[in-house]
Amino acid sequence: MTGISHLISKRAKSRVSSHFANAPSDQPPKGFKPHEKPLLLSYGTPNDGFFPIDSIDVNLVEFPFEHQVKFNNSMENLSLNEQKKNSIHIERHSTKPNLLDLSRGLQYANVEGHKPLIEFTEDFIKRTHPPAYDNWSSILTTGASDGLNKACDALFDPGDVVLVEEFTFTPFLRFSQNAGAIAVPVKIDLSNDSNGIDFDYLENLLKNWDTSKLPKPKALYTIATGQNPTGFTQTLEFRKKIYKLATDYDFIIIEDDPYGYLTLPKYQPPKKNQFDLKDHLTLDDYLKNHLTPSYLEIDDIGRVIRVETFSKLFAPGLRLGFIIAENSIVKVIKNYGETVNRGASGLAQTVVNNVIRDKLGGVDGWLEWVLKMRATYSHRKDLLLHTIYESEAYKKGLVDVIDPKAGMFVTFKIEFLQNDPNIVAKMKELLWKVISYGVSVVPGHNMTVDQSFSTERSNFFRLCYAPANNDFEIVESGKRLTDAVLEFYENGEKF
Ligand SMILES: Cc1ncc(COP(=O)(O)O)c(C=O)c1O
């Protein structure tokens, strides 16, 4: 028994791991000696000679938007040959143990993932968010979505309760529902310097929980840094308070953190239209003063399941992520992996592992790349905010924005709808106007656990500065959005 094993679902506990081609599990007969060099006539693993790919060259950029950004004159004139130098070659066979060759990467592998990449994720976590206890490990997933689904399977039996921030990454509701759990919304404080979750609300909810109506919650799902959709980040002090509630009321914290590494400084008017990578932080400064600690760092018994992904920092199409959790949780997640998808793609693992280890130089090299992403996002965020601050709609007090401390989302509040009796209907009308001005945004009410619970706080759109092709598009979308709001304020829904 561990400190949290009573919170694992019956379904997850009941699964046993087995493979029909494994050696017999019963005791070998007396005197049995295994052969020193056994040959395989068992597993259905095609010899790598059957693989049609002989080698792969991966050509890399030095920084985001390299082909667009005029960093300096010498960069502008990079010849194709010079760019090619920034590449890695993945062979069918290699003897370097920390790199994955194709004979391993394209072969069946452990459901947990290939060892070198698992070790990388563990070293990465030790560097960025060292857990406060020892018996934890990492398991690869096919992205955070898969990680969240597996976390839900590990915890919830039908009828169990999960607390969820009232505005959230709504696919989580499908994962928790799939395991039979009931999602109960937790109020978010939408004031500008908030931590996201309304602490007093949560504390009262737990204090006054009526177990005759619903069993007490088994978990809290939180996107604690650069929250989706609101952009809020919980401070360390705030996390300690929430963690104390988790201990007092005995629930797990599922910490979903796709955006946390993209820390953002407070708004500053962008100096020029293009960001300058020379402005970016040193790694020490970033780790000590910018990166918000994870719940893992205050968790001393394994009450936190941290879900990470390579989607936002590397590429979503890889479908690659990982979970850091206490060993008994990782074990049941592994068993579920054997049932659902047999783990992450070997090709994705090979590319990520070898790019990071062979080219970027491991954990710190990977973080240097993250810092370049961060500088780019920080510039984009400031550019969008600047455009909004300069708009007539903002100057007239019709709208407000929350300056996020991390991630890729900005809450854009429609101030004149704050106390409107028909907020959601008005937001829907406004959305048509915004679309007609040629920009897409996500209304807060589309990302609720329960729309009726959140109506009063639904007077906002989520803006995301990640997909724009360039600075021009960010400025232009900010203008279109604020013009549309002004027009709606003055002339209402009519076109
Ligand atoms: C909070 C949150 N969690 C999880 C995901 C899904 O990530 P992945 O692509 O790794 O499945 C997203 C993607 O937008 C997200 O915003």
The ligand as a MOL file (V3000), in Angstrom:
LIG
                    3D

  0  0  0     0  0            999 V3000
M  V30 BEGIN CTAB
M  V30 COUNTS 16 16 0 0 0
M  V30 BEGIN ATOM
M  V30 1 C -4.6040 22.1530 -21.5250 0
M  V30 2 C -4.3460 21.1970 -22.6450 0
M  V30 3 N -4.1480 19.9210 -22.3700 0
M  V30 4 C -3.9120 19.0210 -23.3520 0
M  V30 5 C -3.8500 19.3920 -24.6790 0
M  V30 6 C -3.6310 18.3510 -25.7310 0
M  V30 7 O -2.3030 18.1370 -25.9870 0
M  V30 8 P -1.7960 16.9960 -26.9600 0
M  V30 9 O -1.7560 17.5620 -28.3450 0
M  V30 10 O -0.4350 16.6680 -26.4810 0
M  V30 11 O -2.7210 15.8390 -26.8730 0
M  V30 12 C -4.0420 20.7280 -25.0080 0
M  V30 13 C -3.9910 21.1630 -26.4120 0
M  V30 14 O -4.4480 22.1900 -26.8140 0
M  V30 15 C -4.3030 21.6490 -23.9580 0
M  V30 16 O -4.5370 22.9400 -24.1920 0
M  V30 END ATOM
M  V30 BEGIN BOND
M  V30 1 1 1 2
M  V30 2 1 2 3
M  V30 3 2 2 15
M  V30 4 2 3 4
M  V30 5 1 4 5
M  V30 6 1 5 6
M  V30 7 2 5 12
M  V30 8 1 6 7
M  V30 9 1 7 8
M  V30 10 2 8 9
M  V30 11 1 8 10
M  V30 12 1 8 11
M  V30 13 1 12 13
M  V30 14 1 12 15
M  V30 15 2 13 14
M  V30 16 1 15 16
M  V30 END BOND
M  V30 END CTAB
M  END
